[in-house]
Amino acid sequence: MKENLTKNERLGKKSDLNRIFANGNTSKCYGAKILFLKSSLTYSRFAITIVRKFGNAVERNYTKRIFREFFRKQKFSIKESYDIVFVVYPGDFSYQNRLEQFNLLIKRANLVKSH
């Protein structure tokens, strides 16, 4: 299977994001939050949002890039048919801390496939 991240797997429309923020389920951990909602598609889509007071553009882009990478690497272990939004908060977090946050949020949201 290809591990690349396709355009279809990204949430981009404002209407989709508003629907998830209004109706989605939420799970939180220190430094990040996940919102998720069941969809009618056969695959999961995701988006990353960063709060406004999150450092400079370099830090924001780096954080978005690593969360996209986490999703890309683990998308086959995440349940299908969900729209997922990660909300990331500022803090002095390392790559490993962000990975732990990602994994914890996916588990708390019960989005991990049972093999």
Residue pairs with C-beta under 8 A, 6 or more apart in sequence:
1 76
3 72
3 73
3 75
3 76
4 72
5 68
5 71
5 72
5 75
8 43
8 45
9 43
9 44
9 45
9 46
9 71
9 75
10 45
10 46
10 47
11 17
11 20
11 45
11 46
11 47
11 83
11 84
11 85
12 47
16 45
16 83
17 47
17 49
17 85
19 37
19 83
20 35
20 36
20 37
20 83
20 85
21 35
21 85
23 37
24 35
24 36
24 37
24 83
24 85
25 35
25 36
25 37
25 109
26 33
26 34
26 35
27 33
27 34
27 36
27 105
27 108
27 109
28 34
28 105
29 101
29 104
29 105
29 108
30 91
30 101
31 88
31 89
31 91
31 93
31 97
31 98
31 101
32 86
32 87
32 88
32 89
32 98
32 101
32 102
32 105
33 86
33 87
33 89
33 105
34 84
34 85
34 86
34 87
34 105
34 106
34 108
34 109
35 84
35 85
35 87
36 82
36 83
36 84
36 85
36 109
36 111
37 82
37 83
38 81
38 82
38 83
39 45
39 81
39 82
39 83
40 81
41 80
41 81
42 80
42 81
43 80
43 81
44 75
44 78
44 79
44 80
44 81
44 82
44 83
44 84
44 111
45 82
45 83
45 84
46 71
46 83
46 84
46 85
46 86
47 84
47 85
47 86
48 63
48 64
48 67
48 68
48 85
48 86
48 88
49 85
49 86
49 87
49 88
50 60
50 63
50 64
50 87
50 88
51 87
51 88
51 89
51 90
53 90
54 60
54 63
54 88
54 89
54 90
55 90
59 90
63 88
63 98
64 88
66 95
66 98
66 99
67 86
67 88
67 98
67 102
70 98
70 99
70 102
71 78
71 84
71 102
74 102
74 103
74 106
77 112
77 113
78 84
78 106
78 111
78 112
78 113
79 111
79 112
79 113
82 111
84 109
84 111
86 102
86 105
88 98
93 101
106 112
